[in-house]
């Protein structure tokens, strides 16, 4: 199996999980970076996110990711307002993932995957969405479930 890790992170939580996954599996890793960075201040960041969500916007990315050589994409993101960040909508809209496997993983403040899996299925209807992993932000550094998931992904390689 050829796999690529693609992730979006603003606070570092999702990045921590993505990097640990890359270290465990030796899969290549790509970070999605919006062309216009999100503000650091939480209220400003959420105001922008709500505008993007409410208007179904697709922010431009400053990164280019070539998924053509991979049959599996590990897709990492934070849960914002119980849903998928707009940056991920941009990625899913602009990449041909037909026939590929998507393994979602997310960090969250208590909502689990929220509505994000439905949105991934909607935006990548011809991909196979495999069981993924979600973790509460404060558990990232000391979670037995994260360690178990990482070990299981290493065996997939």
N, C-alpha and C positions, 0 to 999 in steps of 0.2 A: 504494500500500500504506500502511495506517496501522499504525504500530508503536509499542509501548511497551516501555521497558526496566524490568524489575522485578528487584531484586537483594537479596541478604542478604550482609552482611559483618560480621565481628567484629574482624578485625585491620587492615582497610583495603585488603587486596590486591584482593579482588573489587570493592570500591568504586572503586578506582583504575581498573580496567578498565571498569566500568560508566560512570563519569564521562567517560572518554576516548571511549567509544562514543557517549554522548550529545552530547559536543562535536563529534564527527566527523559524526554523522548528523542532529543537531537533533531526535532523537526525545525525547519526554518521558521522565522517569525517576522511578521510585518505589522507595524503600528499604523493605524489610520489617523491622520492628522488633518483636521479641518483647515481650509485655507484661511479662514478668520478664526483665530483662537477663541475659545470660550473664556469669559472673564473668570478671574480667580474667586471673586466674591460670590458666595453661594446664592444670595438673592438675585444677583444680576445673571448668574449662570442659569438659574431656574426660569427667570423671566424670558431669556432667549429661548430656552428649551420649550417653554409653553407656546411661544410664538411659532416656533418651528413645528411643534406638534399640531397646534390648532389650525395651521395653514397648510399642513402636510408638505412642508418644505424639504428640500434636499440640499443641504449645504455643500459647497464645493470642497473637494479634498486637495490638499497640497501634496499628497503621496499617491504614487501609482503602484498598484499591486497586480502582478501577473499570476493569475490562478490557473492558466492553461495546462501546466505540467502536473497538476495535482488532482487526485480523485477525491480527496477528503480535505475539507476546510474546517479547522477548529475556529469557531467564531466567538470571540470574547467581547463582552460589553457590560457596562453598569446598567442597572435598571433605573430609569428616571420616570417618575410619576406612573409607576406600574407598567412601563412600556419600554420599547426599543428606542434608543437615541436616534435622532435624525441622521447622524453620520452613518449609522448602519443601514438606514434606508437608502442613502446615496450609494453605498458600497453594493448592496444587493440589487439595486436598479441598474447599476453600470457594469456588472460582471455577469458573464454567462456561466451560471452554475448548473445548467441542465445536466442531469445524469451524475452529478457529484453528490457526495455525502457531506452533510453539514453536522458538526458536533458543536452545539451551542454551550457556552459556559458564561455565567454571569455572576456579578457581585451585586449585593442588594442590601437595603436597610431593613428588610423584614418581609418583603413581598414575594420572595422566591422569584420564579421566572415571570410572574405577573402575566401580562398579555403578550409578552414578547415572542413566545413561540408561535402563536397564531399569526403574528405579523411576519415572522421569518417564513412561515409556510405560504403566506399570501404573496410575499415578494420573491420567493424562490420556489414556485409551484412544481417545477420539474426536478427539484433536488430531493434527496432522501434526508429527512431530518432524523438523526440518530439520537439516542438518549444522551443527554448532556449532564452538566453539573452546575449547581447554583450554591452560593455560599454567602452567608451573612458577613458583612464587611469586617466586623470586629473579631471574627473567628479565623481569618485568613492565616495568621501566624501560628495557630495552635489547634488545627483541626485534624482529627484522625480521619474524617471523611474525605478531606482534601488529599491527604497522603494516600489513602486507599484508591481514590480516583486516579491520581497521578501514576501510581504503580500499575493500575489496570491499563492505562493508556500506553505505558512503556511496553507492555506485552502485546499490544496491537501492532507495534512497529515491526 
